[in-house]
Every structure is written in structure tokens, then in C-alpha cells.
Amino acid sequence: IATSVGVLSAHLCYSWRSTGGTGTDLYAPALAEPMIKSPSGSPLPPVAHVCVRRHEVRDKILIVGDIHGCLDETKDLLSASGYSPSSHTLVSVGDLVNKGPSSPGVVRFLREEGALAVRGNHDDSALMHAFSSEGIPEKYRYVEQLSDTDLDW
């Protein structure tokens, strides 16, 4: 359901309620919270599922997955595939972070390239720790290097 503040997913509790007059408004208690959260507790973006129209896609689409913080290898892969930002739409299908040496670098690079991304389980875990009020485990310390723009992306 599209609203003025985003898209409501089926898992949210919502209902129609009277406005006191002749109409009704969509009521979603989750929208009153600062952030709508995933089942793991990490914040969801304002629009969780994006429909990309044909005119928004370049001539070629390059899909990559499981980058896991390996920036140099990702750049090598893109070079070997003939990737060019002017002719390709780059899509990451999850797990940009963890394991490799440059998780923040991968996020920043793909964001700056204008890539589209699907959030993977490792990405979701990283966001959960980035927004947690508890201590960040060593494995996720890199989230402290992500800018607000990186986290929003």
C-alpha cells in the first residue's frame, strides 16, 4: 500500500479508521515510530521494494553478489566484465559486507557508482549493529566507518 511516507508491507499492522468525519485514513502504528524495522531489528528503508522502470536502466545490466567487503576484487571483476557506469546498470544481490578487508569501501564505491542493491543477511546484521545502542562486536566495528549517507543507501 503506497502512502505519503512510503510503502507499507503486508507484515505491518494497519487498518482503516474513521477520521471523525465522512472519510477514513490508513492507520499504521508502526509509522508513528521513528523507523520501521526488519524482523532482525535493523531499520527498513522508506520504500522496501523498488520497481525499476525500463527507462531507468542503462543498456546493460551487471548483477553481482556476495562481495563480502572485497573492494579490490570487485573492481577487478567489473573491469574484467567491461563494466562502464555510462552503459551498465550495476545491481548487487546482497552481502556487500563482512569477511573481507573493506566493507565500508564496498558500500561507498557501489553507492557512488549509482548501483542498485538488495539487502542480504550480512548487510542486515551490519545495520542492526550500526543502529544498536549496545556495544558493537569486533566483527562489526567497520560500521563505525560508514557515513549516514552510506547507512541510508
N, C-alpha and C positions, 0 to 999 in steps of 0.2 A: 504494500500500500504506500503510495507516494504521499508525503506530507511536506509542509513548508520547511521542515527541519531535516528531512532525509527520507529514507525508506524504512518502513517497519517490516521486519522479518516475521515469519509465522510463529517463531518461538516466543515473541514478546506478548505480554498480556495486554490486550487492548479491547475496547468496547465502545459502542456509540452511547452517548448520554445526552440528555436534554440540556439545552443551553438556558432553559427557563423561558424561552420564547417559543417560536414556532419551529425552530431548527434543532439540529443535533450537531455535536462536534465529536471528533475522534478523541477518545481519552486513552492515553497510554502512560501509566505511571512511570515507566522506565524513562520517558522523555523528560521527566522532571529532575532526574538525576544528572549530574554533570557529564557522565559518559555512559553509553550503553556498552555492556561488556560481553565478551565471548564466554562460553562455558568455563574456560580456564581462568577467567577474571581479567584478561587483558582488554583494553578498550577497543571497540569496533570503530571503523571509520564512519563518518556521517552517511555514506552510501556504501553498503557492504557488497553489493553486487552491481557491477557496472556493465552496461551494454555498450559495446564499442561499435559504432556505425562504420560502414564501409568507407565513407569519405574521411574518417579519422585515421584510417590505416594507410600506411605507405604501400608501395608496390609489392614489397616482400615482407614476410613475417618470419622472424627468427625466434624460436622457442628454446629456452634453456632452463634447466632445473638442477637442484641440489648443488648450488655453487658453494655453499658452506664456508663463506669467508675467504675464498681463494681468488683474490683480485687479479694477480698476475696471470694465473691460468685462465681466468675468464676473459681477460684481454687477449691472450694468445688464441683462445678458441674463436673469439669474434673476428680477429684478424685472419685466421685460417679459413673462416667461413665466408670471407669477403664482405663482412658487415660494414655498412655505412649508415650513419644516422639519417642521412638525407633520402635513402632509398629503402631502408628497413624499419619495420616496427619491431622492437625488441620486447619479448614477453618472458618474464621469469615465472616459472610454475611452482615456486616455493622453495623454502630452505635456503635463503640468501646467507644466513648467518650460522655461527658456531663451527667448531672444529678447526677451521683454517686461521691464518695469521692476521687477516684484515677484514673482519666483519663490518666495521664502520666504513672502511674504504669501498667495499662492495655496495653497500646501501647508497652511499653518496654518489658513486660512479653511475649506478643504474638510474638513480633519481635524476642526476644531471643529464643523462642520455635521453630522458623522457620515456623510459621503459614503463611498461605495464607490469604489474606484479600480482600474483596470487599468494596469499599468506600461507606459509607452511607451518607445520607444528613447531619447528625450531624458531621461526620468526615470532610465532605466538608466545612461546616461552620467554623469548628475549623481551618482548613488550610487557609481559606480565611482570618481569623483574624490573624493568625500567620504570614502571609506574607503581611499584610496590613501596610501601612505607617501611618494610622490613629491610634488613641488610641484604646486599647483593652478593650471591655466591661468586667465588673466584672465576668460575667458568663463564659468568655473565658480566664481568667487570667492564667489558668493552662497551656496554650500553651507556656508560657514563660519557663516552666519547661521541655519542650520537646527538646531533643538534635537535631542537624542537622541530625543525623542518624535516629532518631525517625521520624522526618518530612519526610525524604526521603523514609522511609519504607511505 
